[in-house]
Amino acid sequence: MAQQQPDTELIGTAGGAGITGTPDSDEVFRVETHGIDPIPDDERHGSAKDLFWLWFGSNLTFTYVINGALAVAFGLSFWQATAVVVIGGLSFFAISAAGLSGIRTGTATLVISRAAFGVRGNWPAGLLNWVVSIGYTIVNTVVGTLALEAFFADLGRHGGDLVRALALLVTLALTFVVAMWGHATVQFAERWMAYVLAVGFAALLVFIVPGADTLAPADGPGAAGWSLAFVVMLAGPFSYLPMPADYTRYLPKDTSLRALTWSGALGGLVSSVALGIIGVAAATRTDMTDAVAGTEKLLPGWFQPLFLALVLGGSVTNSIITLYSSSLNLQVLGIPWTRAKAIVISAAVTAAGSTPPSPGGRSVAARPGSRPRR
């Protein structure tokens, strides 16, 4: 039986996005010219090992520390919570393997799903995913803004709308510029930021984990506690399901499923498990209701400003990939713009969602239990 070919009408078009590619259509620090149009074979490049750094860097986010702390809050012991963290990390094998569709078709995940649901049938899923992506980006932006505002406070620049606005502007700029440049710059930034963040989070692990109370008994989590812990741990990895092909569509068609799966999965596994265990350990030592403040109390004074920089950096690395994928998502929804123009919509909504509603008012970032402090 002849192999069924993808429906090019469903997969290969986007209003205004089908730009004729050039050899330099995906270069670092140059605006990527492709959107959801299929990547031609002669423009495929890279290797599966690039996915290790993409998923490793983008998951060096403080969210996993919070998730680990939540597992303990749900009543699990140190070892039980650690087991849940590891199982959650193993789910990256499924996420990474899903990127094979990008290699075979040369296009984004939510374009490929048109083959099953049709253009109109795919629209609700596309809209929902865009909303979720922007929600994650707003949360990351808020966390990064708070961390940078606290960092400024450590430098003697205390509080006020001007300081918060500057912190928000810097956080948004770091995210938007990289995501706007596109695929090659995203991979480049994730790799180099991973180098720096990995060193910092390794130091954090050394400061936090050795003092963990590993012998404390579980606090009767029951089925509800176990279920909530698994939901929290799996939510992060599975939130990436609509985007793996976004980052594999440039890879050569002869890239193997084995190499693809192991490279991406190990990246996500190592970072998410390491940070999750930090959160588990911290929760056995102190109150983690405010996870940033709780973790900071366990650190030597000289490392605290560096810790805030880690929180900011992790927020930015994760926001970069969600914001980039959201621009492809908008093309799937029929926005008749290039990817680089469509991303302005996502960035504007992110900025609006992260901005205080009125002068002197509280933004999402300034929720109870958070700070700036000192």
Sequence and secondary structure as in RCSB ss.txt:
>XXXX:A:sequence
MAQQQPDTELIGTAGGAGITGTPDSDEVFRVETHGIDPIPDDERHGSAKDLFWLWFGSNLTFTYVINGALAVAFG
LSFWQATAVVVIGGLSFFAISAAGLSGIRTGTATLVISRAAFGVRGNWPAGLLNWVVSIGYTIVNTVVGTLALEA
FFADLGRHGGDLVRALALLVTLALTFVVAMWGHATVQFAERWMAYVLAVGFAALLVFIVPGADTLAPADGPGAAG
WSLAFVVMLAGPFSYLPMPADYTRYLPKDTSLRALTWSGALGGLVSSVALGIIGVAAATRTDMTDAVAGTEKLLP
GWFQPLFLALVLGGSVTNSIITLYSSSLNLQVLGIPWTRAKAIVISAAVTAAGSTPPSPGGRSVAARPGSRPRR
>XXXX:A:secstr
       HHHHS  TTT     TTTT TTS    SSS   GGG    THHHHHHHHHHT  THHHHHHHHHHHTT
  HHHHHHHHHHHHHTHHHHHHTTHHHHHHSS HHHHTHHHHHHHHTHHHHHHHHHHHHHHHHHHHHHHHHHHHH
HHHHTT   SHHHHHHHHHHHHHHHHHHHHH HHHHHHHHHHHHHHHHHHHHHHHHHHGGG  TT      HHHH
HHHHHHHHHHHHHTTTT GGGGTTTS TT  HHHHHHHHHHHHHHHHHHHHHHHHHHHTTS  SSHHHHHHHTS 
GGGHHHHHHHHHHHHHHHHHHHHHHHHHHHHHTT  S HHHHHHHHHHHHHHHHS SSTT   GGG TT     
